[in-house]
Amino acid sequence: MLLPIRSRVLHFIATEKSAHITEVMAGLEADYGSERQFTRANFVEHLLSLKENGLIDEESHLMTEEGDLQIVYAINDEGINTINKYLPKNGV
């Protein structure tokens, strides 16, 4: 059984310590790529929601070759505590 995608995004960032949207989507594509909600717009929303809820922080910014800004997000203590509280078998 798959986790809700937002929870999985948080878990992915915790596992990687930090990631930008392209890395998150690539990392989750095998499990969630066939779902209708697997869109860049939805992943932007997931990342912004996790940030606004204090579970991840902006770590740095990158400029892609196409000239797009990518924000690198990192897990913080509150994010780790949330994972360990609600997803104990997947804790970090």
Buried (B, 14 or more C-beta within 10 A) or exposed (E): EEBEBBBBBBBBBBEBEBBBBBBBBEBBEEEBEEEEEBEEEBBEEBBEBBBEEEBBBEBEEEEEEEEEEBBBBBBBEEBBEBBEEEBEEBEB
